[in-house]
Structure formats: C-alpha cells, structure tokens
Amino acid sequence: LSTLLKVSSSLASTLDLTEILQIAIESVIELLGLGTGAIYTLENETLYLGATTPPLSPQMPEDLLHSNLEDHPHIKNAVLTKSPVYLRDGRTESLSPAEQIVVNSRHLISILYFPLLLKEDVLGVFIVGTTNETRQFTNEEIDLCHILAYEVSLAIANAQLYKKTQQAVIELAQAYDATLEGWSRVLDMRDHATDEHTQRV
C-alpha cells in the first residue's frame, strides 16, 4: 500500500508524459519484483515505445521506437479483449517476427501484457516479464496491475490533455497575430500612408 501511495504521488507530481511512463514501468517492476518491462502508448493502430526498464540506449534508432499493432498479435489481443494476456514461456510460444525480436533482445521468459484502460478507451499497454525463469502471476499480483494500470491511464490522459491544451494556446496566439496582420494589410490597401504606422502599432 505504501508503494502504491508513492507511485500515485509520483504520477500526480508531473505532466510530462515521458516521465510519467518511466515512473509507471519502474513502479510495476518494483511491485512485482521482476527483471524487465516496457510501456507503449497506442494511437490509432500505432504503438509508441514510451519507457523501458532497464532503459534503452539513447542512441536507439527512431524507427524502432514505434511499430504497427498488427505486428504484435499478443499486444493486439490485450487491446481488443481489454484483458491481460499471459505467456508462460516466450521461448516456446508462437511469436510474430516483431515479437521474437523483443523477446530475444530483452531475454524474456514469462510475459504479461496488460492494457491501460480509461473507460472504454485503450491508451496503451505495459509489458512485464521474467528473464531467468518461468513464473505464474497470482490473483493478487493481477489485482495490483489493475490498480496501477488505472492510475497510469489517468496520468497519461492528463498529460495528453495538458499537451493538447498547450498546443491550442499556441495556435490561438498565432491566429490572433495573423488576424492583426490581416487587418493592417486592409488598412494599407485603403491608405498607403498608414502602412508604416500600422506595422509599428
């Protein structure tokens, strides 16, 4: 409970999406005592890798940080069913080429795909796994994931809303400036003598 409270406080302390995602995946790994994890956001049919633990190299090519949902059938299953998807042993499961790359690069064995839901919308998914042995997740651990997923989804939604609001403010200011410039051009067309004065104003 104290860890959940700490996570909740940390998520509420920032509106930076990158920071939120990093706090989220590190918290899940800490609570479940696992070796590795990743969190993706979902926009339309594209997955965006938001954070991992251990962290990826900053030199990671941009094209490897996003992929098509269709290329990751287990993530797609979690998104469509809005339910967790569990693989007991990723080394023996049937995986798509994209999933195989992830499993091999992160040395994943038991894997849990957990959707991030806000009402009926899926905002993303977190993936956690073991790297040394197979593991069955208990009902209590699944319940913890549900609680964390809900908190993370709220934090993501708030950060995205804040970002859209900031963009709207910028666009409004640009539209206001463009309107004033338009009016000054109209004045200039009417009386060329006012041109320099209008521009100064």
C-alpha positions in Angstrom: 0.0 0.0 0.0 2.8 2.4 0.8 4.4 1.7 -2.6 1.1 2.3 -4.3 0.7 5.6 -2.5 4.3 6.6 -3.5 3.5 5.7 -7.1 0.3 7.7 -7.0 2.1 10.7 -5.6 4.9 10.5 -8.2 2.4 10.2 -11.1 0.5 13.2 -9.8 3.7 15.3 -9.5 4.3 15.7 -13.2 2.5 16.3 -16.5 5.5 15.2 -18.6 4.4 12.1 -20.5 7.9 10.6 -20.8 8.5 11.0 -17.0 5.0 9.5 -16.3 5.7 6.4 -18.4 9.1 5.9 -16.8 7.7 6.2 -13.3 4.9 3.8 -14.3 7.0 1.0 -15.7 9.6 1.2 -12.9 6.8 1.0 -10.3 5.3 -2.1 -11.9 8.6 -3.8 -12.0 9.4 -2.9 -8.4 5.9 -4.0 -7.1 6.1 -7.4 -8.9 9.8 -8.0 -8.3 10.6 -8.6 -12.0 13.6 -8.0 -14.2 12.3 -6.1 -17.2 9.4 -4.2 -18.6 8.2 -1.7 -21.2 5.3 0.6 -21.7 3.7 1.5 -25.0 1.1 4.2 -25.8 -1.4 3.5 -28.6 -2.5 6.0 -31.2 -4.8 4.7 -33.8 -3.1 1.4 -34.9 0.5 2.5 -34.0 2.4 1.5 -30.8 4.9 4.0 -29.4 7.5 2.8 -27.0 7.4 5.2 -24.1 9.7 3.8 -21.5 11.6 0.6 -20.5 13.4 -0.7 -17.6 16.3 -1.3 -17.8 16.3 1.8 -20.0 17.1 1.6 -23.7 20.1 3.3 -25.2 19.5 7.0 -26.1 21.0 6.2 -29.5 18.2 3.8 -30.3 17.0 4.4 -33.9 13.7 6.3 -34.1 12.1 3.7 -36.4 12.5 1.1 -33.7 10.5 3.1 -31.2 7.2 2.7 -32.9 5.5 -0.2 -34.7 2.2 -1.3 -36.2 -0.2 -3.0 -33.8 -0.7 -5.8 -36.3 2.9 -6.8 -35.9 2.4 -7.6 -32.2 -0.5 -10.1 -32.0 -0.3 -10.6 -28.2 -0.4 -6.9 -27.6 -3.3 -6.6 -30.1 -5.1 -9.4 -28.2 -4.7 -7.5 -24.9 -6.0 -4.3 -26.6 -9.0 -6.0 -28.3 -10.1 -8.0 -25.2 -9.1 -5.2 -22.8 -7.8 -8.0 -20.6 -4.3 -9.2 -19.5 -2.5 -11.7 -21.8 -0.1 -14.1 -20.2 2.7 -16.2 -21.8 4.2 -18.8 -19.6 7.4 -19.2 -21.7 8.2 -16.8 -24.5 10.9 -19.1 -25.7 8.4 -21.8 -26.8 5.4 -19.7 -27.7 4.4 -19.0 -31.3 5.5 -15.4 -31.9 5.5 -13.0 -34.8 8.9 -11.8 -36.1 8.5 -8.4 -34.3 7.6 -10.2 -31.1 10.5 -12.6 -31.5 12.9 -9.6 -31.7 11.6 -8.1 -28.5 11.7 -11.4 -26.6 15.3 -12.2 -27.8 16.6 -8.6 -27.2 15.1 -8.4 -23.7 15.7 -12.1 -22.8 12.1 -12.5 -21.8 10.6 -15.8 -20.5 7.3 -15.4 -18.7 5.5 -12.3 -20.1 2.4 -10.4 -19.0 0.8 -7.9 -21.4 -1.5 -5.5 -19.5 -3.8 -3.0 -21.2 -4.0 0.6 -20.0 -7.7 1.5 -20.0 -9.6 4.7 -19.4 -13.4 3.9 -19.6 -13.7 2.1 -22.9 -10.5 3.5 -24.5 -7.2 1.7 -24.6 -4.4 4.2 -24.1 -1.6 1.7 -24.3 -0.2 -1.4 -22.8 2.6 -2.3 -20.3 4.6 -5.5 -20.7 6.5 -7.1 -17.8 8.4 -10.3 -17.7 11.0 -12.5 -16.1 14.4 -13.0 -17.5 15.7 -16.0 -15.5 12.8 -18.5 -15.0 9.1 -19.1 -15.7 6.6 -17.5 -13.3 2.9 -17.7 -12.7 1.3 -14.4 -11.6 -1.0 -14.6 -8.6 -4.5 -13.1 -8.5 -3.2 -10.5 -6.0 -0.5 -9.5 -8.5 -3.0 -9.2 -11.3 -5.2 -7.0 -9.0 -2.1 -4.8 -8.3 -1.6 -4.5 -12.0 -5.3 -3.4 -12.5 -4.8 -0.7 -9.8 -1.5 0.5 -11.3 -2.9 0.4 -14.9 -5.8 2.6 -13.8 -3.6 5.2 -12.1 -1.2 5.2 -15.1 -4.1 5.6 -17.6 -5.3 8.7 -15.7 -1.9 10.2 -15.6 -1.4 9.6 -19.3 -4.8 11.1 -20.1 -4.0 14.2 -18.0 -0.6 14.6 -19.7 -2.0 14.2 -23.2 -4.8 16.7 -22.4 -2.3 19.2 -21.0 -0.2 18.9 -24.1 -3.2 19.5 -26.4 -4.2 22.5 -24.3 -0.7 24.0 -24.6 -0.8 23.4 -28.4 -4.3 25.0 -28.6 -3.0 28.1 -26.7 -0.1 28.4 -29.2 -2.4 28.0 -32.2 -4.8 30.6 -30.7 -1.9 33.1 -30.3 -0.8 32.5 -33.9 -4.3 33.0 -35.2 -4.6 36.3 -33.2 -1.3 37.6 -34.6 -2.4 36.6 -38.2 -5.7 38.4 -37.7 -3.9 41.6 -36.7 -1.6 41.4 -39.6 -4.6 40.9 -41.9 -6.3 44.0 -40.6 -3.1 46.0 -41.0 -2.9 44.9 -44.7 -6.5 46.0 -45.2 -5.7 49.4 -43.8 -2.7 49.6 -46.1 -4.8 48.8 -49.1 -7.1 51.6 -48.2 -4.5 54.2 -47.4 -0.8 53.6 -48.2 0.2 56.5 -46.0 -0.8 54.5 -42.8 1.4 51.5 -43.7 4.4 52.2 -41.5 2.3 53.4 -38.6 0.1 50.3 -38.8 3.1 48.0 -38.8 4.6 49.8 -35.7 1.3 49.6 -33.9 
